[in-house]
Amino acid sequence: MSSLTVADANNLVLDPSSENRELTAIKITELFKSKALDPTATNMVEEILRIFAHDAAIRVRKAVSQQL
């Protein structure tokens, strides 16, 4: 499992391409599935996943769907 890092967030801000959004969505779903989050973090991650699930790029939505 690849962990989500500050560098990932920075990379997404600097280059919000569909490829980077897809990679970030995969990492976030892995984090969500790990169940290692406290309730507040879980709520935040769920909201992020909802946003990615409605992304304009099919590859991003597909990544979320396949990971979950």
Secondary structure, DSSP 8 states (H G I E B T S, - for coil): -----HHHHHHHHH---HHHHHHHHHHHHHHHHHT-S-HHHHHHHHHHHHHHHT-SSHHHHHHHHHH-
